Amino acid sequence: MPVRSYDLVPPLDIPELSMTRKSYPLAKVYGLLEPGPVVLVTTAHDGHPNSMTLSWHTMMEFEPPLVGCVVSDRNYSFGHLKATKQCVINIPTAEMAEKVVGCGNTSGAKTDKFQKCGLTPLPAAQVGAPLIKECFANLECRVVDTTMVSKYCLFVLEVVQAWIDPKVKNPRTIHHLGHGRFMIAGEKIKLKPKMK
């Protein structure tokens, strides 16, 4: 990876900061801003369904629901998503953590991840990619904006159909903190909304 100019600049010596703060490695910032639950994104192209583990995603709009997803061009799913412009975002519970990590550590180019990771594909209603039965929520998506794909590998997806398993109450999701560390979603609180 090329060295960037700001990587070479030492932090300023500010006494007030050094008394209460410690410089933090830029490569670890991701773990502080972790965007949301780890998901399994399914695609299908030329009769080959695939699933990939993804944690770089963010909500971009309420209605219609828009989701930004960074899918590396080194991933097998990148080609599927670029060609079909369809996918399903499947949200697993913490109980699936081993399967989720196993899926993320396997290439779909050489392996049937559904079989290897014990995942059950279900047909989607509006897209060609399958849902994953073991996940408590499934979001069928279509790509609506590719203007940032070539530079950032960022696809903007519109959720066109959402499914949830009503039997799963208070699902615990897993969140990637980087370098093999995960956090399980914790306690929920509810505050009175002030927005109209």
N, C-alpha and C positions, 0 to 999 in steps of 0.2 A: 504494500500500500504506500502511495507517495506521502512524503512528509509535508504537512501543510505549515505555512509560515506561523500561524498562531500556536502550533504545537511547540515551537521553539522559544516562545516568549514566556519567561518565568512569571508567576503571579507577582503583582506589586506587593511590597512589604508594607502592609497597613496594620499598625499595632492593634487597633480595635478589632480587626478581623482575626488576627493570629491569636488573640486571647480567647475567642469564643468559637472559632471555626478552624477546620483543617481542609487543605486543598483536596479536592476529590477528583479521581481520574475521569477524564472525559469518556473513556470507553465504558464506564459503568453508569453513565447518566441514564441510559435506557431503563435500568432497574428502578430508578426513582420515578420515572414518568410512565411506567408500564401502562399501556392503553386500555386493557380490558381482558376479558377471559380468553384463555387459549381456546381456539376453535379448530375444527377439522373442515377444510374446504374440499368439497368434492367436485370433480369435473368429469367429463366423458367426451372422447373424441375418437372417431373411427372405430367404434365398438370397444374402446378401452376405457373403462371407468378408473378413476384414480382418487386418492385422498391425500391431502397434505396437512400438516400441522402448521398453524399460523397464529402469531400473536401480534403482528403489526397491522392493526386496523383501528378505525375510528369512525364514530357517527359523524355525518356531515349535514344532515337535514332530518327534520321530524317527519313531514309528509310532503311528497312520498318519502319513505325512509331511504336515505342515501348513506352508503358506507364506503369509506376509502380503505383499500387494502393494498399493501405492498407485497407483491409476489415476485421474488427474485427471478431474473431471467435465466438463472442457473438451475432452477427447479423444473422438473418434468411438467408440473401443472401449469407453468407459465405458457407453454405452447398450446396446451388445451384451452386455457382461458382466452388467449389471444385469438385462437381460431374460431371458437364457438361463441364467445362473448356470453357464456352462461356458467353458473356454478351454484352450489348450495353451501351456505355457511351453517355448519352443524355445531351446536354448543353442547359439549360434554360436561358431565359432573366430575367432581374430584375422584369419585370411585373408579373412573376410567383413566386415571393419570398414567398408569403403565402402558395402556394401549395407545394413548395420545403420544407419549414420548417414543414408543416403538414405531409408530407411524411416521414421526418426524425424523427418525434415524434410519429410514429405509427409502430407497429410490423406487418410485413407481415405474421407472423405465425398465426395471429388471424383475420386479416383484408385484404380485397381486396383493396389494396391501389389505384389501378386505379380508382375504383368506388368512394372510399372515398375522394380522392384528385382531382377528375375531370380530370383524365388523359386518353388519348385515345391511346390504343395500336395499332401499325401498324406492319404487318409482315416484318421481316428482309429478306435480300436476301441471306446471307451466314451463319447466325447463328440461333439458335432456340429461342433466347430471342427477345422480341418485341422492336420496336422503340417507342418513345413517340412523337405523332404528334405535340403536343404543343411546343416542343423544337425546336430551330432554326437549330441545328446541331445534328447529330446522328453518332456515330462511332461503327460499328460492330467489335467486338473483339474476339480473341481466346487466351486462356492462353498458353504461350509458355515457361514459367519457373516458377516452384513451389518450387525451392530450399530454398527460404526464407520464405515460408508460415508458417512452423511449429514454427519458432523462432520469426518472425516479422509480420506474417499475410500479407506479401507483395507478391502480384501476379504480374508477368510481363505479360502484354497483348500486342499482336500485332494487330494493326488496320488493318482489312482485307477489309473493305468497309467503305467509308465515305460519308455522305449525308449532304446537306445544303439546307435550304429554301431560294431560290433566292429572295423572296419577302421581306425578313428581311434585311434591310440595317442598318449598324452601330449598331449591337446588343449591349445592355448594359448587362453585366453579373454581378452576385453577388459573392462576395468573403467573406469567413467567417473569422472573426478576433478573434473568441473565445468568450465564455460566452454570446451568444445571440447577438453579435454585427456583423454587416455586412457592407461591403463597396461596392458601385456600381462602376464598371470600369469607369475610368475617361477619360480625354482628351487624344487623340492620337497625337503623334509627329512622324515625319519621318526624319531620318538623312541619309546622303549619306553613303552607305556601303563602307567599305575599304577592305573587304575580297574578294578574287577572287574565 
